[in-house]
Amino acid sequence: MALNFEEQDKIVHAINVAENETSGEIRVVVENHCPDEVHDRATYYFSKLGMYKTVLKNGVLIYIALEDHKFSIIGDKGIHQRVESDFWNSTKDLMVAEFKEERIVEGLVRGIEHAGKQLAKFFPREHDDINELPNDVVFGDR
């Protein structure tokens, strides 16, 4: 299972729109398989992609293993210092509802949109905000 160009474009567009409202940085990593603990794999990519390097420590990674039906959302420490412990649950719930209907791209887009709205409350975009991380979809090696 893979994402075609149009599907990738929808995801990148959703990231661009979300980041227009927040200084937060959102990345999406897609793999087919995740034999490891999904949170551990997401943490690996969070580090590999340098997401901890944002000035406000407000990076968010959405990791999904398509064929294994696993996903995880993790955020940097700047987010966790400001939000409630169940901050990501509502985002995950929206995504799961789409995934159950096998609408993977729609689930990712809804998750990105919701995460962006939540981030905007705590990290609104400033007039001098710069895009600290690329918005492209990252394809893992599994």
C-alpha positions, -999 to +999 in steps of 0.1 A: +000+000+000+014+034-009+002+069-013-001+083-048+010+119-057-026+133-054-029+118-019+004+131-008-006+165-022-037+165+000-017+158+031+009+184+023-019+209+016-035+202+050-001+207+067+003+240+049-032+252+059-027+241+095+007+258+098-008+290+085-026+293+119+001+282+142+039+284+148+037+246+155+053+223+130+035+191+117+052+162+100+037+130+086+057+097+083+043+068+064+055+032+064+039+000+054+051-020+084+059-014+121+070-046+138+081-025+168+060-006+194+044+021+173+052+049+199+089+038+198+089+040+160+073+074+160+098+086+186+126+073+164+114+094+134+108+124+157+145+124+165+157+114+130+138+143+114+151+168+140+117+177+152+131+186+186+150+215+170+120+239+167+125+271+187+093+267+208+096+229+210+062+226+193+067+200+167+041+173+161+047+140+143+019+118+130+033+083+122+013+056+104+021+021+094-004+015+066-005-023+063-001-030+100-029-005+109-009+013+135-004+050+142+009+074+168+009+111+174+037+126+194+045+162+203+075+179+217+080+190+253+068+226+246+034+212+238+032+189+268+041+217+291+010+236+280-017+211+273-038+185+292-027+149+293-054+138+269-046+165+244-041+140+215-071+118+222-096+139+203-073+140+173-068+103+174-105+096+177-112+117+145-085+098+127-097+063+138-132+071+126-119+076+091-094+048+092-122+023+102-139+033+069-106+027+051-103+064+043-066+067+053-058+100+036-090+116+049-080+104+084-046+119+081-060+152+068-086+154+096-059+147+122-036+174+107-065+199+107-075+191+142-039+192+155-034+225+138-065+240+154-054+228+188-018+240+183-031+275+172-047+279+207-014+275+224+010+285+197-006+311+174+012+320+143+032+353+147+038+377+118+074+368+117+069+330+119+091+309+096+085+273+085+112+255+105+106+220+091+096+207+056+060+199+050+065+169+027+053+134+035+082+113+047+083+077+036+100+053+060+121+023+051+098-004+062 
